[in-house]
């Protein structure tokens, strides 16, 4: 019998393994999370072959172990106008509370998120505003060789004491003057012609390949410490949805700089010919995990939840009925967030409240007094806005309206 501590595609139900592994929380001294439920029984033989390769814990993966390899640095990418939607604040608050990052980067095309309560909350949780590298830099050079992008800051340090993040503001005070790369595109389809969602997929992988860290979509929420997954070269969520095709999910990614899996994925993204983007962003990673399980940790503990009404046989529907199923997860990505808002708003709101309660508790248990007054006000502002306020911020709505009026 093969040892389940020698495999890397970590999506196997742990009951099939000897119970001698470290759990996802043991490395940092946290209580061990409950084991996940078994995968649905209606998988094909080929799908099950990948599902049953490795265990659902970082310590079971050959790509994980030893020292922390992924920098404790958060990346958020926003290619729209204004500030990111309010749901991104939920993602920020949860990640900040559970991970206690050394740095938080909000990447945008322009200095668009300044002023107003949403920008103030990004500021309160230590976000540094950074400019997305040009397409010439991204598409024209090997990602592992790009220089560090220039730094751009929010206007001033926080006006309140932030004991919860004692080292967040130790950054240079001026943008760096950096050389640009030669303009030779490696993409079959120019990224500048892609829709924003596809551009974001490219940008996030570029950042992880060149800088490393933890990437979070605006609707990806951390539920506990992820330090054990930061011991992996590359980690992301596994997506199974009953009768639906298996995929890996790129809404939450952890990677060390220059990880081989990330470089292979980058080359595949470059081959996109304008059709079937989902295969490039989610399907190919699954197949590559099957081929090279020693390069990536894929786990349902970081996986997505599909909207219940659109995918009634998937796990999202079960969580909507029974919120306690979230207890075994380390993070969750609410895929197709618009559908969650419009089809299952009540269930979504219960999940968001659960995420925020866990974040406040984690902050208080971490010492230093927990969230400060300004941070608590941000939490209350989200709770007061309700589920409809999660879809977009006022600044985002105004920017989108201006774009449409201009024919953009």
Secondary structure, 3 states (H helix, E strand, C coil): CCCCCCECCCCCCHHHCCCCCCCCCHHHCCCCCCCCCCCCCCCCHHHHHHHCCCCCCHHHECCECCCCCCCCEEEEEECCCCCCCCHHHHHHHHHHHHHCCCEEEEEECCCCCCCHHHHHHHHHCCEEEEECCCHHHHHHCCHHHCCCCCECCCCCCCCCCCHHHCCCCCCCCCCCCCCCCCCCCCCCCCHHHCCHHHHHHHHHHHHHHHCCEEEECCCEEECCCCCCHHHECEEEEEEEECCEEEEEEEEEEEECCCCHHHHHHHHHHHCCCCCCHHHHHHHHHHHHHHHCCCCCEEEHHHCEECCCCCCCCCHHHHHHHCHHHHHHCCEEEECCHHHHHHHCHHHHHHHHHHHHHHHHHHHHHCCCCCCCHHHHHHHHHHHHHCHHHHCCCHHHHHHHHHHHHCCC
